[in-house]
Amino acid sequence: MSQPAIPSELAKLAFLSDLAPEQIEPLAALATPVYWDEDTMIFRHGSPSMSLYLIREGRVAIELSGLSGKRVTILTVGPGEIFGWSNVFADQPKFSSARAVVATNAYAFDSLRLRALCDANPSLGYALTRRLLTVVSERLRTTRMQLLDLFASPEHHAKERP
């Protein structure tokens, strides 16, 4: 994909769709197109991966490993959605693993460069922070609902009985 096409591609993706062109342009300069084949592990829990990803096409499973080592999908994200946000504001290892469910095209944004851009352009930084916090809060709400379902299930209560 040619570099001039990236701003128009970014503007079409839900996560960035309502940003002004002057906000999209500096993001486009940081966007690196990436591709993964089906079932490719993108990053693993604890890895120092330093990118935020915005999916163009495809689907990515966000996974956790249980005590048995079995991978459990906790969320699947698709076009216009982000993943890998845990290190955008702090140098932290990934909290989960990510695997391409199908062949997937995305944009990678280096977290250090993204942070520097947000610091240099506070209005863009605020707009991205609001979007990231919306994603985080929606995912937290979904996780809480999953926990309620899990702990309210008859199977869970049957296991607790002596």
C-alpha positions as CSV (number, residue, x, y, z in Angstrom):
1,M,0.0,0.0,0.0
2,S,1.3,3.4,-0.9
3,Q,1.9,5.9,1.9
4,P,-0.6,8.4,0.5
5,A,-3.4,5.9,0.9
6,I,-2.8,5.4,4.6
7,P,-4.6,8.6,5.8
8,S,-7.7,7.8,3.9
9,E,-7.6,4.2,5.1
10,L,-7.2,5.3,8.8
11,A,-10.1,7.8,8.4
12,K,-12.4,4.9,7.4
13,L,-11.7,2.8,10.5
14,A,-14.1,3.1,13.4
15,F,-11.5,3.8,16.0
16,L,-10.4,7.0,14.2
17,S,-13.3,7.7,11.9
18,D,-14.3,11.0,13.5
19,L,-10.9,12.6,13.8
20,A,-10.1,15.7,11.7
21,P,-7.7,15.3,8.7
22,E,-5.1,17.3,10.6
23,Q,-5.2,14.7,13.3
24,I,-5.1,11.7,11.0
25,E,-2.1,12.9,9.1
26,P,0.5,12.6,11.9
27,L,-1.0,9.2,12.9
28,A,-0.6,8.1,9.3
29,A,3.1,9.0,9.4
30,L,3.5,6.5,12.3
31,A,1.3,3.7,10.8
32,T,3.2,0.6,9.6
33,P,1.1,-1.9,7.6
34,V,1.4,-5.4,9.0
35,Y,0.0,-8.8,8.0
36,W,-0.4,-12.1,9.7
37,D,-1.5,-15.4,8.3
38,E,-4.3,-17.4,10.0
39,D,-3.3,-18.8,13.4
40,T,-0.2,-16.6,13.7
41,M,0.7,-15.7,17.3
42,I,1.2,-11.9,17.2
43,F,2.4,-11.5,20.8
44,R,2.4,-13.5,24.0
45,H,1.5,-12.6,27.6
46,G,4.5,-11.0,29.2
47,S,6.2,-10.0,25.9
48,P,7.7,-6.6,25.6
49,S,5.9,-5.8,22.4
50,M,5.7,-2.1,22.0
51,S,2.9,-1.6,19.5
52,L,-0.7,-0.7,19.4
53,Y,-2.6,-2.4,16.5
54,L,-5.6,-1.1,14.5
55,I,-7.2,-3.9,12.4
56,R,-8.0,-3.1,8.8
57,E,-9.3,-6.6,7.8
58,G,-9.5,-9.9,9.6
59,R,-9.9,-10.9,13.2
60,V,-7.6,-11.3,16.2
61,A,-8.3,-13.4,19.3
62,I,-7.2,-12.0,22.6
63,E,-6.2,-14.9,24.8
64,L,-5.2,-15.8,28.3
65,S,-3.6,-19.0,29.5
66,G,-5.2,-20.8,32.4
67,L,-3.3,-22.6,35.1
68,S,-3.3,-25.7,32.9
69,G,-1.6,-23.8,30.1
70,K,-4.7,-24.0,27.9
71,R,-5.4,-20.9,25.9
72,V,-8.8,-19.3,26.4
73,T,-10.1,-16.6,24.1
74,I,-11.6,-13.8,26.1
75,L,-12.3,-11.4,23.2
76,T,-12.2,-11.3,19.4
77,V,-11.6,-8.0,17.7
78,G,-12.1,-7.1,14.1
79,P,-11.9,-4.3,11.5
80,G,-11.7,-0.8,13.0
81,E,-10.9,-2.1,16.4
82,I,-7.6,-1.9,18.4
83,F,-5.6,-4.3,20.5
84,G,-2.2,-4.2,22.2
85,W,-3.0,-1.0,24.1
86,S,-1.5,-2.0,27.5
87,N,1.8,-0.4,26.8
88,V,0.6,2.8,25.1
89,F,0.9,4.9,28.3
90,A,3.4,2.9,30.3
91,D,6.3,0.5,29.5
92,Q,4.5,-2.6,30.5
93,P,4.6,-6.1,29.1
94,K,1.5,-7.4,27.4
95,F,-1.3,-8.6,29.7
96,S,-2.6,-11.2,27.3
97,S,-1.7,-13.0,24.1
98,A,-3.0,-12.2,20.6
99,R,-3.5,-14.6,17.7
100,A,-4.8,-14.0,14.2
101,V,-8.0,-16.0,13.8
102,V,-8.0,-15.5,10.0
103,A,-5.5,-13.8,7.7
104,T,-5.4,-10.2,9.1
105,N,-4.1,-6.8,7.9
106,A,-3.6,-4.1,10.5
107,Y,-1.6,-1.0,11.2
108,A,1.0,-1.0,13.9
109,F,1.8,2.1,15.9
110,D,5.0,2.2,17.9
111,S,4.0,3.0,21.4
112,L,7.0,5.3,22.2
113,R,6.5,7.3,19.0
114,L,2.7,7.4,19.6
115,R,3.3,8.8,23.2
116,A,5.7,11.4,21.9
117,L,3.1,12.5,19.2
118,C,0.4,12.8,21.9
119,D,2.8,14.8,24.1
120,A,3.6,17.1,21.2
121,N,0.0,17.5,20.1
122,P,-2.2,17.6,23.2
123,S,-5.5,17.8,21.3
124,L,-4.7,14.7,19.4
125,G,-3.4,13.1,22.6
126,Y,-6.7,13.9,24.3
127,A,-8.7,12.5,21.4
128,L,-6.8,9.3,21.4
129,T,-6.9,8.9,25.2
130,R,-10.7,9.3,25.2
131,R,-10.9,6.6,22.5
132,L,-8.6,4.3,24.4
133,L,-10.4,4.8,27.6
134,T,-13.7,4.0,25.9
135,V,-12.3,0.7,24.6
136,V,-10.8,-0.2,28.0
137,S,-14.0,0.6,29.9
138,E,-16.1,-1.4,27.4
139,R,-13.8,-4.4,27.7
140,L,-13.8,-4.1,31.5
141,R,-17.6,-4.0,31.5
142,T,-17.7,-7.0,29.2
143,T,-15.3,-8.9,31.5
144,R,-17.4,-8.1,34.6
145,M,-20.5,-9.4,32.8
146,Q,-18.6,-12.6,31.9
147,L,-17.6,-13.0,35.5
148,L,-21.1,-12.5,36.7
149,D,-22.3,-15.2,34.3
150,L,-19.5,-17.5,35.4
151,F,-20.1,-17.0,39.2
152,A,-23.9,-17.0,38.9
153,S,-23.9,-20.3,36.9
154,P,-25.4,-23.4,38.6
155,E,-22.2,-25.3,37.7
156,H,-20.1,-22.9,39.8
157,H,-22.3,-23.2,42.8
158,A,-22.5,-27.0,42.5
159,K,-18.6,-27.1,42.7
160,E,-18.6,-25.1,45.9
161,R,-20.8,-27.5,47.8
162,P,-19.1,-30.1,50.0
